[in-house]
Amino acid sequence: MLNHITIMGRLVRDPELRKTQSGVSVVTFTVAVDRDFKNGDEKVTDFIDCTAWRGTADFISKYFGKGRMIVVDGQLNSRKWQDKDGNNRVSWEVQAQNVYFADSKRNDDGQQSKPQTFEEVASEDGEDTLPF
């Protein structure tokens, strides 16, 4: 059987990093994902809850923030629970195994910088010529 999901969207808020009692990092975050179709003139957006553990959690907490575009690769999991009135509920979330940047790096002032070409990166490193 196969349980694999990949989503791409923007973080709705800053990721929330916590530690378990044994010191293991866990981060929760929500990704806004646009659907490929519109409902009339309105685009349809899904808000997908995600969780990541250990090093992946630390990485997300350090490098991602509200509004940042992210690709999440992992598994879709369900969690059964009871609300305060005793009603049975089911929540779905993506258990992130890998995450990737899907936008350009931001400047210190919060604005996205323009993606650099290989030539621009090489010239910053003091290389005047390309190695090929």
C-alpha positions as CSV (number, residue, x, y, z in Angstrom):
1,M,0.0,0.0,0.0
2,L,1.1,3.6,-0.6
3,N,0.5,6.7,1.5
4,H,2.4,9.5,-0.1
5,I,1.4,13.2,-0.5
6,T,3.2,16.3,-1.8
7,I,1.7,19.7,-1.4
8,M,2.9,23.2,-2.2
9,G,1.6,26.5,-0.8
10,R,2.2,29.3,1.6
11,L,2.5,29.2,5.4
12,V,-0.6,30.7,7.0
13,R,1.4,31.6,10.2
14,D,4.8,31.1,11.7
15,P,5.5,27.5,12.5
16,E,5.1,26.5,16.2
17,L,8.1,24.6,17.6
18,R,7.7,22.6,20.8
19,K,9.7,19.9,22.6
20,T,8.4,16.7,24.0
21,Q,9.2,15.7,27.6
22,S,12.1,13.7,26.2
23,G,13.4,16.7,24.3
24,V,12.3,15.7,20.8
25,S,11.5,18.7,18.5
26,V,8.0,18.8,16.9
27,V,6.7,21.6,14.8
28,T,3.1,22.3,13.6
29,F,2.2,24.6,10.7
30,T,-0.6,25.2,8.2
31,V,-0.2,25.5,4.5
32,A,-2.7,27.3,2.2
33,V,-2.9,25.4,-1.0
34,D,-4.8,26.7,-4.0
35,R,-6.9,24.3,-6.1
36,D,-6.4,24.1,-9.8
37,F,-10.0,25.3,-10.5
38,K,-12.1,28.3,-9.5
39,N,-15.6,28.3,-8.0
40,G,-17.1,31.0,-10.3
41,D,-14.7,34.0,-10.0
42,E,-13.3,32.8,-6.7
43,K,-10.3,30.6,-6.3
44,V,-10.7,27.7,-3.9
45,T,-8.0,27.4,-1.2
46,D,-7.5,24.4,1.2
47,F,-5.8,24.9,4.6
48,I,-3.8,21.8,5.4
49,D,-2.4,21.1,8.8
50,C,1.2,19.7,8.9
51,T,3.5,18.2,11.5
52,A,7.2,17.5,11.4
53,W,9.6,15.9,13.9
54,R,13.2,16.1,15.0
55,G,15.7,17.7,12.5
56,T,13.0,18.5,10.0
57,A,11.1,20.3,12.7
58,D,14.2,22.4,13.6
59,F,14.8,23.2,10.0
60,I,11.3,24.4,9.4
61,S,11.3,26.5,12.5
62,K,14.6,28.1,11.6
63,Y,14.1,28.8,7.9
64,F,10.3,29.2,7.3
65,G,7.8,31.9,8.4
66,K,4.4,33.2,7.6
67,G,3.9,33.8,3.9
68,R,6.8,31.7,2.8
69,M,6.2,29.2,0.0
70,I,6.9,25.6,1.0
71,V,6.8,22.2,-0.6
72,V,5.9,19.4,1.9
73,D,6.5,15.8,1.1
74,G,5.2,13.1,3.4
75,Q,2.2,11.0,4.5
76,L,-1.4,11.8,5.1
77,N,-2.5,10.7,8.6
78,S,-5.8,10.8,10.5
79,R,-6.2,11.3,14.2
80,K,-9.4,10.4,16.1
81,W,-10.4,12.4,19.1
82,Q,-13.4,13.6,21.2
83,D,-14.4,17.2,21.5
84,K,-15.5,18.8,24.8
85,D,-19.1,17.7,24.2
86,G,-18.0,14.0,23.8
87,N,-18.6,14.0,20.0
88,N,-16.2,11.8,18.0
89,R,-14.0,13.8,15.6
90,V,-11.4,13.0,13.0
91,S,-8.5,15.4,12.0
92,W,-6.3,14.9,8.9
93,E,-2.8,16.2,8.8
94,V,0.4,15.8,6.7
95,Q,3.3,14.2,8.5
96,A,6.2,15.9,6.8
97,Q,9.2,13.8,5.9
98,N,10.9,16.3,3.6
99,V,10.4,20.0,3.0
100,Y,11.7,22.2,0.3
101,F,11.9,26.0,-0.5
102,A,9.5,27.0,-3.2
103,D,10.3,30.7,-3.4
104,S,13.2,33.1,-3.4
105,K,15.2,34.0,-0.3
106,R,14.0,37.0,1.6
107,N,16.1,40.1,2.3
108,D,16.7,41.5,5.8
109,D,13.8,43.9,5.3
110,G,11.4,41.0,4.6
111,Q,11.2,41.5,0.9
112,Q,11.9,38.7,-1.5
113,S,15.2,39.0,-3.3
114,K,15.5,38.3,-6.9
115,P,16.8,34.8,-7.7
116,Q,20.5,34.8,-8.5
117,T,21.9,33.3,-11.6
118,F,25.0,31.0,-11.4
119,E,27.1,33.9,-12.9
120,E,26.0,36.3,-10.1
121,V,26.8,33.7,-7.4
122,A,30.2,33.0,-9.0
123,S,31.1,36.7,-9.2
124,E,30.2,37.2,-5.5
125,D,32.6,34.3,-4.7
126,G,35.4,36.1,-6.6
127,E,35.3,33.9,-9.6
128,D,35.5,35.8,-12.9
129,T,35.1,32.9,-15.1
130,L,32.8,29.9,-15.2
131,P,34.5,26.5,-14.8
132,F,33.2,25.2,-18.1
